[in-house]
Amino acid sequence: MNPHQAGPAAPVPALAAVPIVAIGASAGGFDPICELLGGVPPASGAAYVVIQHLDPEHKAMLPELLQRVTPMRVLEITDRMAVQADCVYVIPPNKELGFADGMLALAPPRELRGHRLPIDTFFQALAHERGELAAGVVLSGMGGDGTLGLQAIKQHGGLTLAQLPSSAKFDPMPRHAIDAGAVDIVALPQQMPAQILAHWRPAAPWSLVQRRDGLQELFQLLLSQTGANFADYKLNTVLRRIERRIKLQQLRTLEQYVGFLRQNPAEVELLFKELLIGVTQFFRDQKVWEQLRATALPQLLAEHPEGLALKAWVPACSTGEEAYSLAIVFQEVIEEIDPKARYTLQIFATDLDPDAIARARAGVFGAGIEADVSAERLRRYFVPAEKGYRIRKDLRNAIIFAQQNVIADPPFTKLDILCCRNLLIYFNAKLQEQLVPLFHYALKPDGLLMLGSADTPGRFVDLFAPLAGSGRIYRRLDASVQRVTNYFPTRETSIALPPPSEARIPSMTGNIQSQLEQLLLRKHTPAAVLLNPQGDILYIHGRTGAFLEPAAGKANWNIHAMARDGVRYELADLIKRAGETEGIVARRGLVVADDAGQSQGLDLTAEALGPSDALAGMVVITFAAVALPQAKRRARTTNPRLLELEQQLAQARLEIQAVRDEMQASREELKSANEELQSTNEELQSTNEELTTSKEEMQSLNEELYTVNAELQSKVDDLSLVNGDMKNLLNSTDIATIFLDNALCIRRFTNQATQIYKLIPTDLNRPLGDIVNDLDYPDLERDARSVLGTLLFTEREVATRDGRWFMVRIMPYRTVENVIDGVVVTFVNISDAKQLEAQLSAMRQRSES
């Protein structure tokens, strides 16, 4: 934006506020989250908030899983939870997260076009809550959630990071944020903690001399490379942005940074974009737009009941949201009042940033605009596009976007509306006092000036008066010439900061130059019209009434319908040739009749503007009246031969007119066919939108399944570990054990059991009675069923066929839910005890005998 768009920057948080690192992730995000938190050093002094897409009906295990990789406390967020340093906070399922009174606050989730954006929601809340003490991180995931939130954090002075796309399992989320220009640092997750903490480390203080000399050279580098002079911007805002770039480049002083700028022209461009502060959105400050729609615009139209072609200028338009908002509001007013006369609005939207202008020209916006644009407006004025919306074609054609420096370049003039919102707050008082009179000059009498919530006309209360009921829409007042001198500030080619005591001598050079330029334009430039590729007239310069006139019937601003008979066919050929060749094409020596019937000469030129021009794709037609040669001014002759030729010529003209009428009829048929094709195209677009919605739902479901799978995989790893521990424990006891289910089929057995039963691994789920064994215990299955029925364990001493003895114990198998799900049979080898018992019995018998 021209310098700038936007709402006021967030206040710098108090020093006591805890810095917050917000981590957003989706599919494939569990591993990089662990890597990032594992790289946080002890006592970092920051809090970490994890926002991940979670299944709303699935109990999250993320806090327990993350606690294993970090010594910091990991907590699941509850409503109104205070933020403490060196803690990790995890969002619960089916919730959105924000702030209330400085504490974390939960809210029910909102759905935008069928999907949820919890990362964007919290990032935007964090940007307003913490400002420069906020850091946003986007890791692996599908979709574009997080991009709008990173832009908000960056605009409020915070730090933004994204995972290196090549290291992410799913790279759409980080790549989308990087492509949108919302990321300061692209790195691996384990590298991010050190970079974040280094960014928050206090910078070395600058002396007054260092700051003055460094800023003067820095401003000169910006001016020479970008043509933008930032010397008259508010110093505190500029210094904050410069300090941010210094920290991002890991430098310590302003002098080091200026040296870095000299050697790196790309950094000059990055600083330039940083200083522009491109903050904008649709219908920002809803009350102002409602006032414009309900009162200001209807009053302006009512003052011209015969119809009016309005012109509007939106300086510092950034990516075009406010220009499109103005076009939508005008369309709503026209539809609401349904006037009999014809009203049109041509909007000129300008900005200093060429990249912002390119995005505004495209007219494509992300799904995040659903938070600012109502569903009804989305349906009527937007067309669904991939990952967002595209502005309707007729609204896009009503706006001309161009690069312009509002500080140095001449303004648009004879405007009905000038919308400059939240721009003046970034300029010092001197520059504001130059721009407000310039806006007065650009507007027609009683024209409307729209300012932002923090902008005012200042001391120029005699130039603008606020409309009743609105403090942000002003009507232009008449003023004396002496009151509005020095309209046009001249472009400066160097930055010089004079000593405070040096008196400044005002210069009238810019005023004289502008007056002379206006005089030359009026006296010596030919009449001209600006056309779009379809031949519709967008702008008229000078008097063209001798060559163009409105056609009878319904108003039609197409040049082929408005051209007079003497130039109509020549214009059509000229426009066609201009579109096929480069440069200017001309048709000279035409003879046309004026309203009085007198003949006059005419030279026509046409030029198609190339892609390097601000009005790319347009065609400029000029009409230059010339004196006729004396031979053509002779009186009409009565020679019969000449009369016959004139009749033949008239007949030929009639035939040409008939052919033209046929062509016009064919054109109408083609137009009708085109409308039918457009209707079919809209139906196909609707079908495509449904398919896109289904695809997004499938992607969202896939993300949730991937997250659940990661949690389940972790749980499986835990169970495998526990299973290994249990197996080793059972084997170490040297007790043969067999686990049976309710049908007395084998569920599990220990290695020692194979010494009693002939068991192999494939015997699992087979009935125990089918397995050959060495026991002399035919009633084992009957006792096992008795245990299942009575829940009382049994214990018997059983011999084997090879002379061994075992203590067989049968006990019920209880699950963790205290449900009986089979039996456990243990075999304790008591052969040694039986031998001792036999020996003792034999000794007793011998002693008794």
C-alpha positions, 0 to 999 in steps of 0.5 A, a space after each residue: 500500500 502506498 505507504 500503507 494501509 491500515 489500521 493502527 499498529 498494535 501497542 507494544 506489549 508491556 515488558 512484563 508480558 510473557 513472549 508467546 510462540 504459537 505453533 500451528 500444524 496439521 497432517 504430519 505435524 507431530 514429528 516437527 512439533 516434537 523436534 521444535 520443542 525438543 530444541 528449546 533451551 532450559 529457561 527460555 522465558 517464553 510460552 509455547 502454544 500448540 494448535 493442531 487440527 484434531 478430530 472433534 470427537 476423539 480424545 487427544 493424547 497430544 499433551 501426554 505424547 509431548 511431555 515425553 520430548 520436553 522438560 517443560 510442563 505440558 498442559 491442555 488448555 482450559 478456559 481463562 488459563 493464565 500464560 506462564 513462561 516455560 510451559 507448553 499449552 495444547 488446544 483441546 479438540 473441538 475448540 477455538 482459542 483466543 484471549 480474554 483479559 490477557 488469558 487464554 480463552 476457549 470458544 466453540 469452533 466456527 466453520 468457514 465454507 465447511 472447514 475450520 481454521 483454528 490456526 488463523 484464528 489464534 494467530 490473529 488473536 495473538 498478533 493483537 494481544 502480544 504484538 512484537 512479543 509474538 512468534 508464529 510457526 507453521 509446520 507440516 499440513 494440508 491446506 492454507 490454514 495459518 497464512 492469514 494469521 502469519 500476515 497479522 503477526 508480521 503486520 503487528 511487528 512479530 516474528 513469522 517462521 515456516 518449516 522448510 517445505 522439503 522437510 515436511 511430510 505435507 508441504 501445502 501449509 508452509 508453502 502457502 504461507 511462504 508464497 504469500 510473503 508472510 514468512 520471515 524465516 524458513 528453517 528446520 523445526 529444530 533450528 527455530 527455537 534459537 532463531 526465535 530467542 535471538 530475535 527477542 534478545 535486546 538490541 544495542 542502543 543507538 546514540 543520537 548521532 548514529 541514528 541521525 547519520 544512519 537514517 539519513 544514509 538509509 533513506 537515501 538508499 531507499 530513495 535511489 533504489 525505489 523512488 520512495 522518500 520515507 523521511 517524512 514518515 513517523 519516526 517511531 514507526 520507521 524505527 520499529 520496522 528497521 529494528 525488526 529487519 536488523 534482528 532478522 539479519 542477526 546484526 547488532 547496530 544501525 551502522 552494520 545494517 546500513 553497510 549490509 544494505 549497500 552490499 545487498 540491494 535485495 534487502 533494500 527491497 525487503 525493507 521497502 516492503 516492510 515500511 509500507 505496512 500493507 494492512 487492509 481488509 474488506 469492509 474494515 470499520 463496518 459502520 463507515 461503509 454502512 454510513 456510505 451505503 445508507 446516507 452518503 452515496 444516496 445523497 450524492 446520487 440524488 443531487 444528480 437526478 439526470 444521471 452521473 458518471 462518478 469517479 473515485 480514487 483509492 490511494 494506498 489501495 494495497 491488495 485492493 480490498 478497499 477498492 473492491 469494497 467501494 465497488 460493491 457498496 456502490 452496486 448495492 446502492 444502485 440496486 436498492 434505489 433502482 434509479 431511472 437515470 444511468 449512474 456509473 462508477 470508475 475507480 482508480 486504485 493506486 499503490 506504491 508497491 508493484 507486487 500489491 498492485 499485481 495481486 489487486 489486479 488479479 482479484 483473487 482472495 483466500 478463503 479467509 475473507 469469509 470472516 469479513 464478507 457476509 455470505 450474501 455478498 460472497 454469493 452475489 459479488 464473488 465467484 469460487 476459485 481454487 482455495 478462495 474467491 475471485 471478484 466478479 468480472 464486471 466489478 473488476 472492470 470498473 477498477 483501474 489499478 496503477 502504481 503511484 506515489 501519492 506523496 510525489 506523483 500528481 493526483 487524479 482530479 475531478 473526483 466524486 469520491 476519495 477513499 484514503 483510510 488509515 494512511 495519514 497516521 503513518 505520516 508526520 504533521 508536515 506531510 499531512 499538511 501537504 496531502 489534505 489540501 491535495 485531496 481537496 484539490 482532487 475532489 469536485 465541489 461537494 465530493 466525499 472524502 473517506 478517512 480511517 478511524 485514526 485519520 482527521 483533516 487536522 487544522 483544515 476544518 475549512 476544507 472539509 466538513 464531516 457528514 451528519 452521523 459520521 466522523 469518518 466521511 467528509 464533504 468537500 467545502 469551497 475554499 480560497 485559492 490562497 488557502 490551498 496553495 502548494 498542492 503538488 509536492 515535488 519529487 525529491 532526489 536526495 535526502 538532506 536533514 537540515 539543522 533544526 535552526 535552519 530556516 526553510 524557504 518555501 518554493 513555488 516551483 512545484 505550483 508554477 510547474 503544475 499550472 503550466 502543465 495544466 495550461 498546456 494540456 488544455 490548449 495543445 492536446 487533442 481530444 482523446 478517449 480511453 477504451 477497453 479491449 471491447 471498445 467500451 469508453 472508460 475515459 474522455 479527455 477534451 471535447 469529442 462531441 463533433 465525432 462521438 454522440 450517444 446513440 438513441 435508445 438504451 444508453 450504450 458507451 461503446 465507441 462503435 455505437 457512439 461514433 458519428 457516420 463519418 468516422 464509424 468505419 474508420 474507427 473500427 479498422 483503426 482499433 483492429 490495426 492498433 491491436 495487431 501492431 505495436 506503436 501508433 497507427 493513424 488515419 489522416 485526411 478524413 472529412 466529417 460534417 459538424 452539427 451545422 453541416 460544415 465539413 472539417 478535416 480530421 486525423 485519427 490515431 490509435 495506440 494499444 498500451 503494452 504490458 509495461 504501461 499502467 493501463 495495460 490492455 487499453 486503447 487510446 484514440 485521439 481526434 485532431 481537427 485539421 484544416 481542409 484543403 481549398 479544393 475540398 471547400 468548393 461549392 457543390 457542382 451541378 455536373 450530371 456526372 458528379 451527381 450520378 457518382 454522388 448517387 452511387 456513393 449514397 447507394 453504396 453507403 446504404 448497402 454498407 449500412 445494411 451490411 452493418 445492420 446484419 453484422 449488428 444482428 449477428 453480433 447480438 446473436 453471438 452475444 446471446 449465445 455467449 450469455 448462454 455459454 456463460 450460464 453453462 459456465 456458471 453451472 459448471 463452476 457451481 459443480 466445481 465448487 461442490 467438488 472443491 468443497 468435497 475435496 477440502 472435506 476429504 483433506 480435512 478428514 485425511 488430516 484428522 486421520 493422520 493425526 489420530 494415526 500418529 497418536 495410535 502409532 505412539 500408543 502401539 509403541 507403548 503397548 509393544 514396550 509393555 508387552 516386551 516387559 511382560 514377556 520378559 517378566 513371565 519368562 524370568 519367573 521360570 513358571 509355565 503359564 497358559 492363557 485361555 479364553 472363555 472357550 478354553 482356546 489358547 491366547 498366549 503361553 510362556 516358553 516354559 509351557 512347551 516343556 509340558 504341552 507340545 506347543 508351537 507358535 501356530 497353536 494360538 487360538 486352538 483349543 487346549 484339549 487338542 494339544 498333546 501333553 505329558 500331564 496325568 490330569 484328564 479333568 483339567 478342562 472340567 476344572 477350568 470350566 468350573 473356575 469360569 462358572 464359580 470364579 474360584 481358583 483351583 489348585 492340584 498337584 499333578 504328575 506327568 508320565 515321565 515322573 515330574 510333578 507340577 502344582 497346577 493352579 487355575 485362576 479367572 482372567 480379569 481385564 482392566 475393566 474387571 470383566 472375566 475373559 478366560 482363565 490363567 493356568 500356571 504350572 509350578 514344578 514341584 518335582 524336587 519337593 515330591 522327591 524330598 517328601 518321598 525320601 522323608 516318608 521312606 525315612 519315617 517308615 524305616 525309623 518306625 520299623 
